[in-house]
Amino acid sequence: MQNLQKYLASEFEMKSLGDLKYFLGIEVARSKHGIFLSQRKYILDLLAETGMLDCKPIDTPSEQNHKLGLYPDQVPTDKERYQRLVGKLIYLSHTRPDIAYAVSVVSQFMHSPSEDHMGAVMRILRYLKVTPGKGLMFCRYGHTDVEGYTDADWAGSITDRRSTSGYFTFVGGNLVTWRSKKQKVVSRSSAEAEYRGMAQGVCELLWLRRLLRDLGFGPQKPMDMYCDNKAAIAIAHNPVQHDRTKHVEVDRHFVKEKLDAEIISFPFISSEYQLADVLTKAVSTTVFLNSLDKLGMRDIFAPT
């Protein structure tokens, strides 16, 4: 961990949270509490550009049970403006995992946006209005464990019935990477969708393992990838090929190889504690806010 700490200290040498630096357009603040990353100024500039500084704020970036898709009778919107706004939101999601799912959804309609799609983009901006200073806090927790959470929402896309999968990964108790993405093929069961998501999460853990070893340290025990689907976990441990797994045969062999080598493990976690749920669908305000707290998202600019 010392090599990584020395690197961060050299890049972000600051004495207090009031002493801000900008690294690739991201605000970086350092104090005795840790390192804080945010894009507050970027958000305020974006709200000003779109005339949303005085908009009515909202608690979540996505509407629950939304039906966004491509419809023959949809009313088109300004394509160039839509693409520009979504591009800015994609950049913003580098420090805002809370909008990752919402941005993933609206980015699927860049080629043919409608007024409904633009409304979804405006909702994200309304959410950012109430949380412009929210960002990621990196603290020292006394360990260098690598772990992840993976989840998938089966057949959630109205347009093509593809599933959305997502993962969060943590190093030393701090959130470092995340992803929300629609799968490339249609899954024929929820277990299949979850398993494809597990394989993506495993690839991310393996990449982190190689990166950490290049920095001079790495995980000393199997990396945990938490999953809330018992069927998918059973498939990962089952070496026998059968009808349930023939659609994910390559992923099955890839994951089983890492399990046998004791590089990864798949502890079961109940859906109540599945952090990656917010990357696969729009959830309730209570679930959403609880997840953000566990992800280490803070607002150092909020009054106390």
Long-range contacts (C-beta under 8 A, 24 or more apart in sequence): 1-144, 1-172, 1-217, 2-216, 3-215, 3-216, 3-217, 4-212, 4-215, 4-217, 7-215, 8-35, 8-138, 17-300, 25-91, 26-94, 26-95, 27-135, 29-300, 33-137, 33-139, 34-137, 34-138, 34-139, 34-140, 35-137, 35-138, 36-135, 36-136, 36-137, 36-138, 36-298, 36-300, 37-95, 37-135, 37-136, 37-138, 38-95, 38-133, 38-134, 38-135, 38-136, 38-300, 39-92, 39-94, 39-95, 39-96, 39-135, 40-132, 40-133, 40-135, 40-301, 42-91, 42-92, 43-92, 43-128, 43-132, 44-132, 46-88, 46-92, 46-125, 46-128, 47-125, 47-128, 47-129, 47-132, 50-85, 50-125, 52-122, 52-125, 52-126, 52-129, 53-129, 55-122, 55-125, 55-126, 55-129, 56-126, 57-126, 57-127, 57-129, 57-130, 58-123, 58-126, 58-127, 58-130, 59-127, 59-130, 59-285, 59-288, 59-289, 60-127, 60-282, 60-283, 60-284, 60-285, 60-288, 61-98, 61-99, 61-101, 61-102, 61-123, 61-124, 61-127, 61-128, 62-101, 62-102, 62-105, 62-120, 62-123, 62-124, 62-282, 63-120, 63-123, 63-282, 64-282, 64-283, 64-284, 65-282, 66-105, 66-120, 66-282, 67-158, 68-105, 68-106, 68-109, 68-116, 68-117, 68-120, 68-158, 69-157, 69-158, 69-159, 70-109, 70-112, 70-159, 71-114, 74-112, 74-114, 74-115, 74-116, 75-114, 75-115, 75-116, 76-112, 76-113, 76-114, 76-115, 77-113, 77-114, 77-115, 77-117, 77-118, 78-118, 79-112, 79-113, 82-109, 82-110, 82-113, 82-117, 82-118, 82-121, 83-110, 83-113, 85-121, 85-125, 86-110, 86-121, 89-121, 89-124, 92-128, 95-135, 95-136, 96-134, 96-135, 97-136, 97-168, 97-175, 97-178, 97-279, 97-295, 97-297, 98-131, 98-134, 98-278, 98-288, 98-292, 98-295, 98-297, 99-124, 99-127, 99-128, 100-166, 100-178, 100-179, 100-180, 100-279, 101-164, 101-166, 101-180, 101-278, 101-279, 101-280, 101-281, 101-282, 102-127, 102-282, 103-180, 104-164, 104-180, 104-181, 104-182, 108-157, 108-159, 108-182, 131-299, 132-301, 133-299, 133-300, 133-301, 133-302, 134-292, 134-297, 134-298, 134-299, 135-297, 135-298, 135-299, 135-300, 136-174, 136-175, 136-295, 136-296, 136-297, 136-298, 137-296, 137-297, 137-298, 137-300, 138-174, 138-296, 139-173, 139-174, 139-296, 140-172, 141-172, 141-173, 141-174, 143-172, 143-173, 144-171, 144-172, 144-212, 144-217, 144-219, 145-170, 145-171, 145-172, 145-173, 145-219, 145-221, 145-223, 145-224, 146-170, 146-171, 146-205, 146-208, 146-209, 146-212, 146-219, 146-223, 147-223, 147-224, 147-225, 147-226, 148-201, 148-204, 148-205, 148-223, 148-224, 148-225, 148-226, 149-201, 149-225, 149-226, 149-269, 149-274, 149-275, 149-276, 150-194, 150-197, 150-198, 150-200, 150-201, 150-225, 150-226, 150-227, 150-276, 151-194, 151-197, 151-227, 151-228, 151-274, 151-276, 151-277, 151-279, 151-280, 152-183, 152-187, 152-190, 152-193, 152-194, 152-196, 152-197, 152-229, 152-280, 153-193, 153-280, 153-281, 154-187, 154-189, 154-190, 154-193, 154-194, 155-186, 155-187, 155-193, 156-280, 156-281, 157-182, 160-186, 161-186, 162-186, 162-187, 163-187, 163-193, 163-196, 163-197, 164-279, 164-280, 164-281, 165-193, 165-194, 165-196, 165-197, 165-200, 165-279, 165-280, 166-197, 166-276, 166-278, 166-279, 166-280, 167-197, 167-200, 167-201, 167-204, 167-225, 167-276, 167-279, 168-275, 168-276, 168-279, 168-295, 169-201, 169-204, 169-205, 169-208, 171-208, 171-212, 173-296, 174-296, 175-295, 175-296, 176-208, 177-204, 177-208, 178-279, 179-204, 179-279, 180-279, 180-280, 187-247, 188-247, 189-244, 190-229, 190-231, 191-229, 191-231, 191-232, 191-235, 191-244, 192-244, 192-247, 192-248, 194-227, 194-229, 194-231, 194-232, 195-232, 195-235, 195-236, 195-245, 195-248, 195-251, 195-252, 195-255, 196-248, 196-251, 198-225, 198-227, 198-232, 198-236, 198-251, 198-255, 198-266, 199-248, 199-251, 199-254, 199-255, 201-225, 202-254, 202-255, 202-258, 202-264, 205-264, 206-258, 206-263, 209-263, 222-262, 222-263, 222-264, 222-265, 223-263, 223-264, 223-265, 224-264, 224-265, 224-266, 224-267, 225-264, 225-265, 225-266, 226-266, 226-267, 226-268, 226-269, 226-274, 226-275, 227-266, 227-267, 227-268, 227-269, 228-268, 228-269, 228-270, 228-271, 228-274, 230-268, 233-266, 233-268, 236-266, 237-266
